[in-house]
Amino acid sequence: MKRLSILYLVLPFILFLFGWVRLTIAIPLAIILLFALYKLLFTNYRSATFNFSLNAGYWLLLTILWLLLSGIGGYAFQNWDHNWRNVILRDLINFNWPVYYAQPESGPVKMLVYYVGFWLPYAWVGKLFGWQAANFVLFVWSLIGLLLVTYHLASALKASALKATLLLIFFSGLDILGVLFFPQDYPTILPPITHLETWAGNLQYSSFTTQLFWVFNQAIPAWLVISVIARSGEAATKQSSHLKEVASFTSFPRNDIILFWTLCFFFAPLASVGLLPYVLIELIKQTDFKAPFKNIHWEILISAVIVFLLSSFFFTSNTAAQSRGFQSLPLDKFLAFFLLEGGILWIILAPSKYRDPRWIVTGILLALIPFIQLGSDRDFVMRASTAPLFYLMLLTGETIFNKSSSLITRYSLLALLLLGSLTPLYEINRSIHRTYEYYFVLDDDQKIEAVIEPVTRLAPPVAPEYEHPASLTADGIPTLKFMTDQLSQNFVANVRQALFYKYLAKR
């Protein structure tokens, strides 16, 4: 499963390398990456033991159902953000790589500059077999990713894959209390299909179900990297008492952790920022400072540098998110957000986890992230919180599944998890409601086909449950080529003066 995870994450970068970078540069870099990949795939792994007693059929069925309701593939209701996910896939299919929307001899050179990595395998299929085939492969590709995530999460938790999957699906902050204590026009508690996540305005720590239903392209690869690193850390901790085995065991994780983090940066750069402190914890934990360079695989480290630098040059071609700094928050608003979006769980874990550096870092990050501003929207808060929320879930799961933990602590955590589960349940219920309406209530002549006329802007969402009525898929944008609104600048950039375009990009 770890070898499959490596292939799952590296393949899209290889496609990006040959699709976006000049062959004179792509070929030698690919040779280095493939050699590193060979070393990784033929490493002698040692897995942490865990209870994997679940019938695989139930695990698979639950994951498929969750994935179906997310809207991925277009088989169920898609939330508003799928407008942008769909148009990126469509342009990756219909345009040559790299995707240029305008490339005049003088003036703006408009290129698709975004985290496109997750789309590349099935966009390539779409070029050969069309839109429907691409969406089917997208569904299968996402399913593989989710199965890998829950497998590694189960290993780290020493729990069954079913328990790990249920925890991932229903883990969330106490958004329902935010809506109840701080009432506003939207969201409301009723009907039970509203988007509870927006109760704090421009602050949001998205539940994992919300992430899957809205930004799967960043969520799935980020979760996979985090779960692999968390599993490596758990295995290393278990082995640390066997001093003779430490060197042979840690030689691999120390190399692959850095490469995994850079791959997370390629797929989801904001999520990788929140993950970095945990990577440093694992590197410190697994390094023998008397011989820090022993058993270093330099080809793997060089590959990590290649992934990071090439991704950096590409992403910085888009200046849309260059505005950054700190935002001030009223103390009462900050405390309410912090406590309801994970702080109460974090405090309850203190008696058993206060010595764990992961617990310390999680609390610091959840407290600091709301004050950081990157770009014009709340993307940094939503995405940089992915790793600390994942580790908060992991620490919570470790405590609940550990029968030696205090009963008061375990039941308190379970009660908070049940209350927090209303957020993903609202997301799931919205999808069920709109999907049922489309398939069983609306007549064929009432259903609306996708927009085919070019548009220049897309109205922001007001209430997701009422978006694109009488239509299952969010296809409000046929192509990004003609888009001129502010949000489209997150995806399309003038790259004429960018280093990536001048020296690296295919023309």
N, C-alpha and C positions, 0 to 999 in steps of 0.2 A: 504493500500500500504506500510505503514511503517512496519507493521508486516510481510508482504511478503518479504520486504527487509532484515529484520533480519533473517528470515529463509533461504533466498537465500545466505547470507554470512556465517551463522553458520553451515549449513549442510555440506559443504565441510570440515570444520575443524573437525567435528565429524567423518567423514569418514577417515580423516588423522589420527586422534587419534587412531582409532581401526585398521587402516591399517599399521601404522608405529610404534606404541608404544606398549610395553609389556602390556598384559591384566591386570596384577596386578597393573599397574600404570594407564592404560587407563580407567578402570572401575570407580575408585573413582573420577578421574578428570571429566569424563563424567557425573557423578551424579551431581557434582557441576555446570557444564555447563548447564545441562538440567533444574536444579532448577532456575538458572539465566534466562534461556530462558523462563521458565514458567512466571517468574516475568515480563519480558519484554513484552511477548505476551499479558498479561492480564492487562497491564498498561492502564489507561484511557487517551487516546491521545487527544490533542487539535491541530487541523490543522490550519495553516494560510490560510486565504481565498485568492483565486486567481481566475482569469478569465479562466475557462475551457470550452470555448464555441465551441471548435472544434469538428466536427464530428469525432468520434473515428475511423471510417473506413479509413479516409485520414491519420491520425496519424499512424495507424497500417501499411498501405500500404507504406508510406514513409520509415518507419523504416525497414520493410522487404526488400525493394529494396536496401537500404543502406547496410544492412547486407548481402544480396545476393552478391553484388558487392565486398564485403570485401574478398571473398574467403573462409570464414568460412563454414565448412561442405563440401567443395570441389565442390560446384555447379558452381563456377565462377573462374576466374584466381586467382592463389595464388602467392603472392610476395615471394621473396627468403627466408625470415624469416620463412615462413611456413614449410620449410624443417625441422626446429628444432621443431616447434609446432607439426607437424605430427608425428615425430619420438618419441616424449615424450608420446603422446597419444598411439601410437602403443606399446611402451614398457610397459606402464601402463596396457594395455590390456593383453599382452603376458607373462608378468612376474608376479610372486607373489609380494605382498606388504609386506614390503618395497622392492623396486627394487634393487636387488644385481646382479651385472655383474660378480663378482668374490668374493668368500668368502673362501679362503684357510685357513688352520690352522695357517700358518705363511705367511708373505708377505702382499702385498696390498689387502685391502678389498675395492672393487670398488662398490660404491652405487650411485644411481641417487639422487643428492642433488640439488634441484632447487625449484622454486616457483610453485609447482605442484597443489596447491589447486583448481584452477579453473577447472582443467581437471577431478577431481575425480568423480563427479556424473555421467558423461557420459562415463568415462573409466570403471566404475563399470557396466554400461549397456553393454558396449562392451564386457566385460568378459562373459556376459550371452548370448548376441545375435549377436556379431560380429562387424566388422569394420563399415559397412554401417549404422547399427543401432546407433552406437556410434556417428557417424558424424551427423546423423539426430537429435539426442538428443542434441549434441553440438550446432547445429543451433537453436533449440528451447530454450535451456538454455541461449544462448547469446541474443536471442530476448527478453526473459523475462527481462534479465538484462538491456537491452537498453530501454525498455519501462519503467522500474522503474526509470532509470536515468533521462529520459526526463520528466517523471511525476513530480519528485521532483524538477528538474530544472525549470519547468514551474511554480511550486508553489513558488519557491524562487524569480522568476522574476515577478510574478503576470501577467503572459502572457499565451497565449494558448499553448498547447502541440506542435502544429504544428510550431509555431514561435520558441519555445525552441529547437525543433529538428533541424530545419533549421539552427539556430545559432550554434548548436553543430557540425553539419556536415561541415559548411563552414567557421567556425572561424579559422583563421591562421595568421601567421606573413607574412611579405611582402617578401617572398622568391623570387618572380618574379623580384623584384628590385635588390636583391642580385645577381641573375644570370645576370641581365642586366648590373649592375655597376661593377661587378667583374667577367668578362668572363673567362672561362676555358674550357678544353676539355669536361668536363661533370660536371653538367648538362647543357643543352642548352635549349633555349626557344622553338625551334622546333626540332623534332616533339612534339606536345603537350601531350606527354605521358611519359616524362622523370620524374625523381625523384628530384624535385626542392629542397627538404629539404637539400641536401648535398652541397649547394652552399658555405657554410662556412667551408668546410673540416671536421675536427673532432668536430665541434660544431654544435649542432642541437637542436632546440626546435620544437618538432614534433607537427603538427596539429592533431586534434582529429580524423580526417578521417585517417591520416597516422597511428596513434596509433592503430586504429581498424583494419586496413588492414595489419599491421605488427606484433603487440604485443597485441592482443586482451585479452590474459590471464591476463595481468597486467592492461590493460586499463579499461575494463568494471567494475571489482570490485572496482578499485580505483575511477573511476568516481562516482560509486554508493555511496561509503562512503563519498566522498567530497560533492555530491549533498544533501545527507541527513544532513550532518553537516551544510552546508550552509542554508538549509531550516530551521533547528532547530534554527540557529542564527537569521534568518529573523523573525521567529515566536516569539522568545524571545524578540527581539527588539520592535516588535509591542506591546507585552504585557507589556513591562517595565513601561508604563505609568499607568498601573492599579496595584498599589502596593499591594493590597490585594490578587491579583491573582498570583503574582510573585512566591511565595514559592511553590504553588501547581503546577505551570507550569514548573518551572525550576528544580524541584526535579528529573524529569525523564531525561531531556537532559544532565544534569551534569553527570549522571551515564552512559548513553549509548554512549556519545561522546567518552569517553575513550575506551570503548569496541569496538566501531566502528573503532577507530584509530588502535587498535591492530589487528583487522581483516584485515585492509588495509595492515598492516605490514606483515601479513601471506600471502596475495595474491601478494603484490607488495611492498617489503621493501623500494626500492629506492623512489617510489612515496610517501610513508608514511613519509620519511624524509622531503620532501617539504611541506607536509600537517601539520606537527607538530606545526609550529608557529600559524597557524589558529586555531588549537585545543586549544592552550594556550589562544588565544584571546577569544574564546567562553567560556572557563572555567572561565577566569577572569570576563568576562561580566556577567556570570550567577551565580557567587558565592556571597553569602552574608557573608562578612568577619567578621561580628559580630557573626555569628554562622556557620562557614565553614563546619562543619560536620553534619549539620541538614539535614535530609531526604536523607542521603547517603544509598544506597543499597549495603551492603558490599559483598553480594554474586556476584553482577555484577562486582564489582571492583576486587574481587578475580578471577573471570573468565577472566577478562582482563589480569591480571598478568599471568594466566596459558597460555593463547594464546600467549602472548608476549615472555615468557621465553621458552616455547616449540619451538616456531618458531625460536627464537634466537639460541638455542642449535642446531637445525637442520641446519639452514643456515650456521652457523660458522663451520660446519663440512667440508665445502668446502672452501679451502684456496685460490681459484683462484682469488678472488677479495680482498685479504687482502692488496695489495699495495694501499696506499692512500697518499694524500698530496695535494699540491697546484701546479697548472701549471701557468706559466707566459704567458701573452698574450700581443702582441703589442697594444698600445693604439688605433691606428686606426682600427685594426681588432676588438677589443672589442667594440668600439663605434658603428661600422657598424653593428655588430651582435646584440648588445643590442637594438639599435634604430629600426632596421628592424624587429626584432623578438618579438616586443611587446612594446618597449620603447616609440615609437611615440604615440601609443594608450594610454599608461600610462600617458604621459605628457598631452595629450589633456583632459584626465579625471581629471587632477589636480584641476581646478577651482571648480568643484562640489564635488570632493571626497577627497580633501586633509586632511580633518579631520577624514576620515574613516580609522581605523587601518588596515583594509584589504588592502586598497590602498597602505599604507605605506609599509606593509610587502611584498606585491607583488613586488613593485619596488626594494626593498632591495634584495629579493631572485633572481629576474631576473638578477640583476647586479652581484651577488656573485657566483651563480651556475657555470658560465663558468670557474671560476678559480679553482674549486674543481675537483680533479682527484681521481677516485676510480676504481681500476682494470686497465686493459691495453687498454680499448676502451672508447668510448664516452657514455656508457650506463648511467652514473650518470647524465650527463647534459641532456640527452633526457628524463629520467624517473623522476628525482627529480623535473623537471620543470612542471610536470603534474598539481600539485595543484596550483601553482601561475598562470599558464596559464588558468586554469579553473576559478579561481577567477577574472582574468583579463577579461575573457569572461563574467562572471557574472556581474561585474561592468559596462562593456560596454553595456550589455543587459539592465541593470537597467536604464542606461542613455537614451538609444535609445527608450525604451518602455515607458519612463516617459514623457508625453506630456508637462510637465512644464519645462523640461530641455531646455536650450538654443538651438535655431534652428541651429545656427552656429556649436555648439558642436555636435548635433545629425547628421547633414549632413556630417560633417567632419569624424565622426566615421563610418557612412554608406559608405562613399567613400573609406575609408581604408579597411573596411570589404569586399567590392566588389573587391578591388585589391588583398587582401589577399586570397580571395576565389579561385584564380587560382591554388593555391597549392593543395587543395582537389580536384578541378576539374581535374587537371592533373592525380591524383591518380585514380579517378573514370573513367576518359577517358581511361587510360591504361587498367583497368579491362574490360571495355566495348570492347575495341579493341581486346584484346587477347581472351576474351570469345567468341565474335562473330566469330573470326577467327577459333577457335576450333570447334564450333558447325556448322558453315555454310560455311566455306571455305575449310577446310581440309577434304580429304576423309578418310574413316576409316583405310585404309592401310597406311596412312601418320601419323596417330596419334601414339604417343609413350607411351607404358605402363610404369608403375612405375618400378624403379630399384629393383631387388630382390637379387642381389649379395651383400654381405657385402662390405662396403667401410671403409677406415681408415681416410679419410679426405674429406672435401668439399671445393671446390674452392670458394673464396669470390666473391660477386657479383660485376659486373662492371656496367652494365646497366640493371636495373630490367625489362625493357620492352622487353629484349631479353633473359631473363632467361628461362630455360627448354623449348626450342622451341618444338612445336607440342605436348605439354602436358599441361593440364589444372592445375593439382595439382603439388605442389612442394614436390616430394617424392624421393629426392636424397639420403636419409639415411634410410636404412631398420631398423637398430637398432644402439643404441649408444654403444653397447657392444664392438665393434671392433674399435671405433673411437680413434685416437691418436693425432689429430691436436690440436692446442692451443685453438681454440674456444670451442671444446668439453669439455675442462676442466671447463667451466662454468656450466656444467651439471653433470659431472661424477667426483667423488672425492674419494681419498683414506681415509677412515674414521676409520681405525684401532685405531688410537690414539684419536679419537674424543670422547668427553664426551657423545654425543648423542648415539653413537654406543655402548660404553662401558656399559652405565647404563640405557638407555631408549629404544633403538631400539629392535624390534622383531628380532629374529635370525631364 
